[in-house]
């Protein structure tokens, strides 16, 4: 650090330090913004309930209500193939996801046993509206496959004959 006897040189030197401090400050602020954006982007792609920031977390359950039967379930979206799973009267299937911030998530399911099959949306915009979930919240979707078709509910019902199961469609 140098000093001059003239006051203007000292003032110029102080202004240069302030200018350098200003640039350093902006670099630090920029670094924190970059870290913040990186952290925020993790929320958008991580499918865990606590990470569904600015979106909705959904769990979809599928149950077999047909005694002595095994139903093959194949669920997929545009991005994910969740594979084939067998459900029985005692064993269901569940998957969870963070909904797109555009609320256009779509999961389709193919269901078949020895004598029948069905193909329908296990989650889409309409189902999201029926079940209803707040942004940042969690909601469950329940599907029940019975002899006469498939049913939807927003809450678990242990009685497969409960009249509040909403009939959605028939087997093909």
Rosetta constraint file for C-alpha pairs under 8 A:
AtomPair CA 3 CA 9 HARMONIC 7.80 0.50
AtomPair CA 3 CA 10 HARMONIC 6.40 0.50
AtomPair CA 4 CA 9 HARMONIC 6.21 0.50
AtomPair CA 4 CA 10 HARMONIC 6.35 0.50
AtomPair CA 6 CA 10 HARMONIC 7.00 0.50
AtomPair CA 7 CA 11 HARMONIC 6.23 0.50
AtomPair CA 8 CA 12 HARMONIC 6.11 0.50
AtomPair CA 9 CA 13 HARMONIC 6.15 0.50
AtomPair CA 10 CA 14 HARMONIC 6.29 0.50
AtomPair CA 11 CA 15 HARMONIC 6.22 0.50
AtomPair CA 12 CA 16 HARMONIC 6.29 0.50
AtomPair CA 13 CA 17 HARMONIC 6.45 0.50
AtomPair CA 14 CA 18 HARMONIC 6.26 0.50
AtomPair CA 15 CA 19 HARMONIC 6.07 0.50
AtomPair CA 16 CA 20 HARMONIC 6.16 0.50
AtomPair CA 17 CA 21 HARMONIC 6.03 0.50
AtomPair CA 18 CA 22 HARMONIC 6.05 0.50
AtomPair CA 19 CA 23 HARMONIC 6.45 0.50
AtomPair CA 20 CA 24 HARMONIC 6.21 0.50
AtomPair CA 21 CA 25 HARMONIC 6.02 0.50
AtomPair CA 22 CA 26 HARMONIC 6.26 0.50
AtomPair CA 23 CA 27 HARMONIC 6.24 0.50
AtomPair CA 24 CA 28 HARMONIC 6.26 0.50
AtomPair CA 25 CA 29 HARMONIC 6.20 0.50
AtomPair CA 26 CA 30 HARMONIC 6.01 0.50
AtomPair CA 27 CA 31 HARMONIC 6.15 0.50
AtomPair CA 28 CA 32 HARMONIC 6.34 0.50
AtomPair CA 29 CA 33 HARMONIC 6.24 0.50
AtomPair CA 30 CA 34 HARMONIC 6.22 0.50
AtomPair CA 31 CA 35 HARMONIC 6.24 0.50
AtomPair CA 32 CA 36 HARMONIC 5.99 0.50
AtomPair CA 33 CA 37 HARMONIC 6.09 0.50
AtomPair CA 34 CA 38 HARMONIC 6.14 0.50
AtomPair CA 35 CA 39 HARMONIC 6.14 0.50
AtomPair CA 36 CA 40 HARMONIC 6.02 0.50
AtomPair CA 37 CA 41 HARMONIC 6.03 0.50
AtomPair CA 38 CA 42 HARMONIC 6.57 0.50
AtomPair CA 39 CA 43 HARMONIC 7.03 0.50
AtomPair CA 40 CA 44 HARMONIC 7.01 0.50
AtomPair CA 41 CA 45 HARMONIC 6.77 0.50
AtomPair CA 42 CA 46 HARMONIC 5.95 0.50
AtomPair CA 42 CA 51 HARMONIC 7.93 0.50
AtomPair CA 43 CA 51 HARMONIC 5.03 0.50
AtomPair CA 43 CA 52 HARMONIC 6.04 0.50
AtomPair CA 43 CA 53 HARMONIC 5.56 0.50
AtomPair CA 44 CA 51 HARMONIC 7.54 0.50
AtomPair CA 44 CA 52 HARMONIC 6.77 0.50
AtomPair CA 44 CA 53 HARMONIC 6.72 0.50
AtomPair CA 46 CA 51 HARMONIC 6.06 0.50
AtomPair CA 46 CA 52 HARMONIC 7.37 0.50
AtomPair CA 46 CA 98 HARMONIC 7.90 0.50
AtomPair CA 47 CA 51 HARMONIC 6.64 0.50
AtomPair CA 47 CA 52 HARMONIC 6.85 0.50
AtomPair CA 47 CA 96 HARMONIC 7.65 0.50
AtomPair CA 47 CA 97 HARMONIC 5.38 0.50
AtomPair CA 47 CA 98 HARMONIC 5.39 0.50
AtomPair CA 48 CA 52 HARMONIC 6.57 0.50
AtomPair CA 48 CA 57 HARMONIC 7.87 0.50
AtomPair CA 48 CA 96 HARMONIC 7.98 0.50
AtomPair CA 48 CA 97 HARMONIC 7.09 0.50
AtomPair CA 48 CA 98 HARMONIC 7.18 0.50
AtomPair CA 49 CA 57 HARMONIC 5.65 0.50
AtomPair CA 49 CA 97 HARMONIC 7.79 0.50
AtomPair CA 49 CA 98 HARMONIC 7.20 0.50
AtomPair CA 49 CA 138 HARMONIC 7.33 0.50
AtomPair CA 52 CA 56 HARMONIC 6.11 0.50
AtomPair CA 52 CA 57 HARMONIC 6.03 0.50
AtomPair CA 52 CA 98 HARMONIC 5.59 0.50
AtomPair CA 52 CA 99 HARMONIC 7.96 0.50
AtomPair CA 52 CA 136 HARMONIC 6.11 0.50
AtomPair CA 53 CA 136 HARMONIC 5.78 0.50
AtomPair CA 54 CA 101 HARMONIC 6.73 0.50
AtomPair CA 54 CA 135 HARMONIC 5.94 0.50
AtomPair CA 54 CA 136 HARMONIC 5.60 0.50
AtomPair CA 55 CA 98 HARMONIC 6.47 0.50
AtomPair CA 55 CA 99 HARMONIC 5.85 0.50
AtomPair CA 55 CA 100 HARMONIC 6.59 0.50
AtomPair CA 55 CA 101 HARMONIC 5.26 0.50
AtomPair CA 55 CA 135 HARMONIC 5.10 0.50
AtomPair CA 55 CA 136 HARMONIC 5.33 0.50
AtomPair CA 55 CA 137 HARMONIC 7.76 0.50
AtomPair CA 56 CA 98 HARMONIC 5.65 0.50
AtomPair CA 56 CA 99 HARMONIC 5.29 0.50
AtomPair CA 56 CA 100 HARMONIC 7.92 0.50
AtomPair CA 56 CA 101 HARMONIC 7.97 0.50
AtomPair CA 56 CA 133 HARMONIC 6.63 0.50
AtomPair CA 56 CA 134 HARMONIC 6.60 0.50
AtomPair CA 56 CA 135 HARMONIC 5.02 0.50
AtomPair CA 56 CA 136 HARMONIC 5.13 0.50
AtomPair CA 56 CA 137 HARMONIC 5.45 0.50
AtomPair CA 56 CA 138 HARMONIC 6.12 0.50
AtomPair CA 56 CA 139 HARMONIC 7.95 0.50
AtomPair CA 57 CA 96 HARMONIC 7.26 0.50
AtomPair CA 57 CA 97 HARMONIC 5.85 0.50
AtomPair CA 57 CA 98 HARMONIC 4.53 0.50
AtomPair CA 57 CA 99 HARMONIC 6.18 0.50
AtomPair CA 57 CA 136 HARMONIC 7.07 0.50
AtomPair CA 57 CA 137 HARMONIC 6.12 0.50
AtomPair CA 57 CA 138 HARMONIC 4.64 0.50
AtomPair CA 57 CA 139 HARMONIC 6.54 0.50
AtomPair CA 58 CA 96 HARMONIC 5.51 0.50
AtomPair CA 58 CA 97 HARMONIC 5.54 0.50
AtomPair CA 58 CA 98 HARMONIC 6.32 0.50
AtomPair CA 58 CA 99 HARMONIC 7.10 0.50
AtomPair CA 58 CA 138 HARMONIC 5.70 0.50
AtomPair CA 58 CA 139 HARMONIC 5.16 0.50
AtomPair CA 58 CA 140 HARMONIC 5.75 0.50
AtomPair CA 58 CA 141 HARMONIC 7.33 0.50
AtomPair CA 59 CA 94 HARMONIC 6.83 0.50
AtomPair CA 59 CA 95 HARMONIC 5.72 0.50
AtomPair CA 59 CA 96 HARMONIC 4.18 0.50
AtomPair CA 59 CA 97 HARMONIC 6.66 0.50
AtomPair CA 59 CA 138 HARMONIC 7.82 0.50
AtomPair CA 59 CA 139 HARMONIC 6.52 0.50
AtomPair CA 59 CA 140 HARMONIC 4.82 0.50
AtomPair CA 59 CA 141 HARMONIC 6.18 0.50
AtomPair CA 60 CA 94 HARMONIC 5.48 0.50
AtomPair CA 60 CA 95 HARMONIC 5.46 0.50
AtomPair CA 60 CA 96 HARMONIC 6.18 0.50
AtomPair CA 60 CA 122 HARMONIC 7.67 0.50
AtomPair CA 60 CA 123 HARMONIC 7.87 0.50
AtomPair CA 60 CA 140 HARMONIC 5.87 0.50
AtomPair CA 60 CA 141 HARMONIC 4.68 0.50
AtomPair CA 60 CA 142 HARMONIC 6.01 0.50
AtomPair CA 60 CA 143 HARMONIC 7.71 0.50
AtomPair CA 61 CA 92 HARMONIC 7.02 0.50
AtomPair CA 61 CA 93 HARMONIC 5.74 0.50
AtomPair CA 61 CA 94 HARMONIC 4.42 0.50
AtomPair CA 61 CA 95 HARMONIC 6.85 0.50
AtomPair CA 61 CA 140 HARMONIC 7.49 0.50
AtomPair CA 61 CA 141 HARMONIC 6.09 0.50
AtomPair CA 61 CA 142 HARMONIC 4.83 0.50
AtomPair CA 61 CA 143 HARMONIC 6.03 0.50
AtomPair CA 62 CA 87 HARMONIC 7.91 0.50
AtomPair CA 62 CA 92 HARMONIC 5.54 0.50
AtomPair CA 62 CA 93 HARMONIC 5.21 0.50
AtomPair CA 62 CA 94 HARMONIC 6.37 0.50
AtomPair CA 62 CA 142 HARMONIC 6.04 0.50
AtomPair CA 62 CA 143 HARMONIC 4.67 0.50
AtomPair CA 62 CA 144 HARMONIC 5.98 0.50
AtomPair CA 62 CA 145 HARMONIC 7.73 0.50
AtomPair CA 63 CA 87 HARMONIC 6.71 0.50
AtomPair CA 63 CA 88 HARMONIC 7.43 0.50
AtomPair CA 63 CA 89 HARMONIC 7.12 0.50
AtomPair CA 63 CA 91 HARMONIC 7.23 0.50
AtomPair CA 63 CA 92 HARMONIC 4.68 0.50
AtomPair CA 63 CA 93 HARMONIC 6.82 0.50
AtomPair CA 63 CA 142 HARMONIC 7.76 0.50
AtomPair CA 63 CA 143 HARMONIC 6.08 0.50
AtomPair CA 63 CA 144 HARMONIC 4.84 0.50
AtomPair CA 63 CA 145 HARMONIC 6.28 0.50
AtomPair CA 64 CA 70 HARMONIC 7.72 0.50
AtomPair CA 64 CA 71 HARMONIC 7.08 0.50
AtomPair CA 64 CA 87 HARMONIC 6.04 0.50
AtomPair CA 64 CA 88 HARMONIC 5.41 0.50
AtomPair CA 64 CA 89 HARMONIC 5.03 0.50
AtomPair CA 64 CA 90 HARMONIC 7.82 0.50
AtomPair CA 64 CA 91 HARMONIC 7.70 0.50
AtomPair CA 64 CA 92 HARMONIC 6.73 0.50
AtomPair CA 64 CA 144 HARMONIC 5.93 0.50
AtomPair CA 64 CA 145 HARMONIC 5.10 0.50
AtomPair CA 64 CA 146 HARMONIC 6.72 0.50
AtomPair CA 65 CA 88 HARMONIC 7.88 0.50
AtomPair CA 65 CA 89 HARMONIC 5.71 0.50
AtomPair CA 65 CA 144 HARMONIC 6.24 0.50
AtomPair CA 65 CA 145 HARMONIC 5.50 0.50
AtomPair CA 65 CA 146 HARMONIC 4.85 0.50
AtomPair CA 65 CA 147 HARMONIC 7.60 0.50
AtomPair CA 65 CA 160 HARMONIC 6.30 0.50
AtomPair CA 66 CA 88 HARMONIC 7.85 0.50
AtomPair CA 66 CA 89 HARMONIC 6.43 0.50
AtomPair CA 66 CA 145 HARMONIC 7.10 0.50
AtomPair CA 66 CA 146 HARMONIC 5.35 0.50
AtomPair CA 66 CA 147 HARMONIC 6.04 0.50
AtomPair CA 67 CA 88 HARMONIC 7.89 0.50
AtomPair CA 67 CA 89 HARMONIC 5.97 0.50
AtomPair CA 68 CA 88 HARMONIC 7.68 0.50
AtomPair CA 68 CA 89 HARMONIC 7.32 0.50
AtomPair CA 69 CA 88 HARMONIC 6.18 0.50
AtomPair CA 69 CA 89 HARMONIC 7.31 0.50
AtomPair CA 69 CA 113 HARMONIC 7.23 0.50
AtomPair CA 70 CA 86 HARMONIC 6.28 0.50
AtomPair CA 70 CA 87 HARMONIC 5.71 0.50
AtomPair CA 70 CA 88 HARMONIC 4.86 0.50
AtomPair CA 70 CA 89 HARMONIC 7.79 0.50
AtomPair CA 70 CA 113 HARMONIC 6.17 0.50
AtomPair CA 71 CA 86 HARMONIC 5.51 0.50
AtomPair CA 71 CA 87 HARMONIC 5.29 0.50
AtomPair CA 71 CA 88 HARMONIC 6.54 0.50
AtomPair CA 71 CA 111 HARMONIC 6.43 0.50
AtomPair CA 71 CA 112 HARMONIC 5.46 0.50
AtomPair CA 71 CA 113 HARMONIC 4.73 0.50
AtomPair CA 72 CA 84 HARMONIC 6.51 0.50
AtomPair CA 72 CA 85 HARMONIC 5.72 0.50
AtomPair CA 72 CA 86 HARMONIC 4.62 0.50
AtomPair CA 72 CA 87 HARMONIC 6.57 0.50
AtomPair CA 72 CA 110 HARMONIC 7.88 0.50
AtomPair CA 72 CA 111 HARMONIC 5.58 0.50
AtomPair CA 72 CA 112 HARMONIC 5.28 0.50
AtomPair CA 72 CA 113 HARMONIC 6.26 0.50
AtomPair CA 73 CA 84 HARMONIC 5.47 0.50
AtomPair CA 73 CA 85 HARMONIC 5.05 0.50
AtomPair CA 73 CA 86 HARMONIC 6.00 0.50
AtomPair CA 73 CA 87 HARMONIC 7.19 0.50
AtomPair CA 73 CA 109 HARMONIC 6.72 0.50
AtomPair CA 73 CA 110 HARMONIC 5.82 0.50
AtomPair CA 73 CA 111 HARMONIC 4.81 0.50
AtomPair CA 73 CA 112 HARMONIC 6.96 0.50
AtomPair CA 74 CA 82 HARMONIC 6.96 0.50
AtomPair CA 74 CA 83 HARMONIC 5.58 0.50
AtomPair CA 74 CA 84 HARMONIC 4.50 0.50
AtomPair CA 74 CA 85 HARMONIC 6.45 0.50
AtomPair CA 74 CA 109 HARMONIC 5.50 0.50
AtomPair CA 74 CA 110 HARMONIC 5.11 0.50
AtomPair CA 74 CA 111 HARMONIC 6.59 0.50
AtomPair CA 75 CA 81 HARMONIC 6.42 0.50
AtomPair CA 75 CA 82 HARMONIC 5.44 0.50
AtomPair CA 75 CA 83 HARMONIC 6.40 0.50
AtomPair CA 75 CA 84 HARMONIC 7.24 0.50
AtomPair CA 75 CA 107 HARMONIC 6.59 0.50
AtomPair CA 75 CA 108 HARMONIC 5.64 0.50
AtomPair CA 75 CA 109 HARMONIC 4.38 0.50
AtomPair CA 75 CA 110 HARMONIC 6.52 0.50
AtomPair CA 76 CA 80 HARMONIC 5.49 0.50
AtomPair CA 76 CA 81 HARMONIC 4.26 0.50
AtomPair CA 76 CA 82 HARMONIC 5.52 0.50
AtomPair CA 76 CA 83 HARMONIC 7.43 0.50
AtomPair CA 76 CA 107 HARMONIC 5.47 0.50
AtomPair CA 76 CA 108 HARMONIC 5.62 0.50
AtomPair CA 76 CA 109 HARMONIC 6.65 0.50
AtomPair CA 77 CA 81 HARMONIC 6.34 0.50
AtomPair CA 77 CA 105 HARMONIC 7.93 0.50
AtomPair CA 77 CA 106 HARMONIC 5.81 0.50
AtomPair CA 77 CA 107 HARMONIC 4.52 0.50
AtomPair CA 77 CA 108 HARMONIC 6.33 0.50
AtomPair CA 78 CA 106 HARMONIC 7.48 0.50
AtomPair CA 78 CA 107 HARMONIC 7.79 0.50
AtomPair CA 85 CA 93 HARMONIC 7.17 0.50
AtomPair CA 86 CA 92 HARMONIC 7.94 0.50
AtomPair CA 86 CA 93 HARMONIC 7.89 0.50
AtomPair CA 87 CA 91 HARMONIC 5.29 0.50
AtomPair CA 87 CA 92 HARMONIC 5.01 0.50
AtomPair CA 87 CA 93 HARMONIC 6.49 0.50
AtomPair CA 88 CA 92 HARMONIC 6.57 0.50
AtomPair CA 99 CA 103 HARMONIC 6.16 0.50
AtomPair CA 99 CA 104 HARMONIC 7.59 0.50
AtomPair CA 99 CA 105 HARMONIC 5.79 0.50
AtomPair CA 100 CA 104 HARMONIC 6.10 0.50
AtomPair CA 100 CA 105 HARMONIC 5.66 0.50
AtomPair CA 103 CA 125 HARMONIC 6.67 0.50
AtomPair CA 104 CA 124 HARMONIC 6.85 0.50
AtomPair CA 104 CA 125 HARMONIC 6.07 0.50
AtomPair CA 105 CA 123 HARMONIC 7.31 0.50
AtomPair CA 105 CA 124 HARMONIC 5.88 0.50
AtomPair CA 105 CA 125 HARMONIC 7.08 0.50
AtomPair CA 106 CA 121 HARMONIC 7.11 0.50
AtomPair CA 106 CA 122 HARMONIC 7.90 0.50
AtomPair CA 106 CA 123 HARMONIC 5.56 0.50
AtomPair CA 106 CA 124 HARMONIC 4.66 0.50
AtomPair CA 106 CA 125 HARMONIC 7.54 0.50
AtomPair CA 107 CA 121 HARMONIC 5.85 0.50
AtomPair CA 107 CA 122 HARMONIC 5.69 0.50
AtomPair CA 107 CA 123 HARMONIC 5.09 0.50
AtomPair CA 107 CA 124 HARMONIC 6.62 0.50
AtomPair CA 108 CA 119 HARMONIC 7.27 0.50
AtomPair CA 108 CA 120 HARMONIC 5.74 0.50
AtomPair CA 108 CA 121 HARMONIC 4.25 0.50
AtomPair CA 108 CA 122 HARMONIC 5.42 0.50
AtomPair CA 108 CA 123 HARMONIC 6.90 0.50
AtomPair CA 109 CA 119 HARMONIC 5.69 0.50
AtomPair CA 109 CA 120 HARMONIC 5.59 0.50
AtomPair CA 109 CA 121 HARMONIC 6.05 0.50
AtomPair CA 109 CA 122 HARMONIC 5.95 0.50
AtomPair CA 110 CA 117 HARMONIC 7.35 0.50
AtomPair CA 110 CA 118 HARMONIC 5.87 0.50
AtomPair CA 110 CA 119 HARMONIC 4.56 0.50
AtomPair CA 110 CA 120 HARMONIC 6.86 0.50
AtomPair CA 111 CA 117 HARMONIC 5.40 0.50
AtomPair CA 111 CA 118 HARMONIC 5.09 0.50
AtomPair CA 111 CA 119 HARMONIC 6.29 0.50
AtomPair CA 112 CA 116 HARMONIC 5.71 0.50
AtomPair CA 112 CA 117 HARMONIC 4.13 0.50
AtomPair CA 112 CA 118 HARMONIC 6.44 0.50
AtomPair CA 113 CA 117 HARMONIC 6.56 0.50
AtomPair CA 116 CA 171 HARMONIC 6.37 0.50
AtomPair CA 116 CA 172 HARMONIC 6.49 0.50
AtomPair CA 117 CA 171 HARMONIC 5.78 0.50
AtomPair CA 117 CA 172 HARMONIC 5.59 0.50
AtomPair CA 118 CA 170 HARMONIC 7.57 0.50
AtomPair CA 118 CA 171 HARMONIC 5.07 0.50
AtomPair CA 118 CA 172 HARMONIC 5.48 0.50
AtomPair CA 122 CA 127 HARMONIC 7.82 0.50
AtomPair CA 122 CA 143 HARMONIC 7.77 0.50
AtomPair CA 123 CA 127 HARMONIC 5.76 0.50
AtomPair CA 123 CA 128 HARMONIC 6.99 0.50
AtomPair CA 124 CA 128 HARMONIC 6.22 0.50
AtomPair CA 125 CA 129 HARMONIC 6.29 0.50
AtomPair CA 126 CA 130 HARMONIC 6.30 0.50
AtomPair CA 127 CA 131 HARMONIC 6.09 0.50
AtomPair CA 128 CA 132 HARMONIC 5.49 0.50
AtomPair CA 128 CA 133 HARMONIC 7.21 0.50
AtomPair CA 129 CA 133 HARMONIC 7.95 0.50
AtomPair CA 131 CA 139 HARMONIC 7.41 0.50
AtomPair CA 131 CA 140 HARMONIC 7.66 0.50
AtomPair CA 131 CA 141 HARMONIC 6.85 0.50
AtomPair CA 131 CA 153 HARMONIC 7.56 0.50
AtomPair CA 131 CA 154 HARMONIC 5.31 0.50
AtomPair CA 132 CA 139 HARMONIC 7.29 0.50
AtomPair CA 133 CA 137 HARMONIC 6.13 0.50
AtomPair CA 133 CA 138 HARMONIC 6.29 0.50
AtomPair CA 133 CA 139 HARMONIC 5.62 0.50
AtomPair CA 134 CA 138 HARMONIC 7.38 0.50
AtomPair CA 139 CA 154 HARMONIC 7.83 0.50
AtomPair CA 140 CA 154 HARMONIC 6.07 0.50
AtomPair CA 140 CA 155 HARMONIC 6.89 0.50
AtomPair CA 141 CA 152 HARMONIC 7.32 0.50
AtomPair CA 141 CA 153 HARMONIC 6.30 0.50
AtomPair CA 141 CA 154 HARMONIC 5.29 0.50
AtomPair CA 141 CA 155 HARMONIC 7.21 0.50
AtomPair CA 142 CA 152 HARMONIC 5.70 0.50
AtomPair CA 142 CA 153 HARMONIC 5.06 0.50
AtomPair CA 142 CA 154 HARMONIC 6.07 0.50
AtomPair CA 142 CA 155 HARMONIC 6.66 0.50
AtomPair CA 142 CA 156 HARMONIC 6.59 0.50
AtomPair CA 143 CA 150 HARMONIC 6.88 0.50
AtomPair CA 143 CA 151 HARMONIC 5.60 0.50
AtomPair CA 143 CA 152 HARMONIC 4.84 0.50
AtomPair CA 143 CA 153 HARMONIC 6.60 0.50
AtomPair CA 144 CA 150 HARMONIC 5.63 0.50
AtomPair CA 144 CA 151 HARMONIC 5.06 0.50
AtomPair CA 144 CA 152 HARMONIC 6.53 0.50
AtomPair CA 144 CA 160 HARMONIC 7.59 0.50
AtomPair CA 145 CA 149 HARMONIC 5.98 0.50
AtomPair CA 145 CA 150 HARMONIC 4.43 0.50
AtomPair CA 145 CA 151 HARMONIC 6.38 0.50
AtomPair CA 146 CA 150 HARMONIC 5.99 0.50
AtomPair CA 146 CA 151 HARMONIC 7.75 0.50
AtomPair CA 148 CA 170 HARMONIC 6.15 0.50
AtomPair CA 148 CA 171 HARMONIC 6.95 0.50
AtomPair CA 149 CA 167 HARMONIC 7.43 0.50
AtomPair CA 149 CA 168 HARMONIC 7.56 0.50
AtomPair CA 149 CA 169 HARMONIC 5.54 0.50
AtomPair CA 149 CA 170 HARMONIC 4.06 0.50
AtomPair CA 149 CA 171 HARMONIC 5.16 0.50
AtomPair CA 150 CA 167 HARMONIC 6.26 0.50
AtomPair CA 150 CA 168 HARMONIC 5.90 0.50
AtomPair CA 150 CA 169 HARMONIC 5.59 0.50
AtomPair CA 150 CA 170 HARMONIC 6.40 0.50
AtomPair CA 150 CA 171 HARMONIC 7.50 0.50
AtomPair CA 151 CA 165 HARMONIC 5.78 0.50
AtomPair CA 151 CA 166 HARMONIC 5.18 0.50
AtomPair CA 151 CA 167 HARMONIC 4.47 0.50
AtomPair CA 151 CA 168 HARMONIC 5.37 0.50
AtomPair CA 151 CA 169 HARMONIC 7.30 0.50
AtomPair CA 152 CA 165 HARMONIC 5.81 0.50
AtomPair CA 152 CA 166 HARMONIC 5.00 0.50
AtomPair CA 152 CA 167 HARMONIC 6.52 0.50
AtomPair CA 152 CA 168 HARMONIC 6.67 0.50
AtomPair CA 153 CA 164 HARMONIC 7.64 0.50
AtomPair CA 153 CA 165 HARMONIC 5.52 0.50
AtomPair CA 153 CA 166 HARMONIC 6.21 0.50
AtomPair CA 157 CA 162 HARMONIC 7.12 0.50
AtomPair CA 161 CA 165 HARMONIC 7.91 0.50
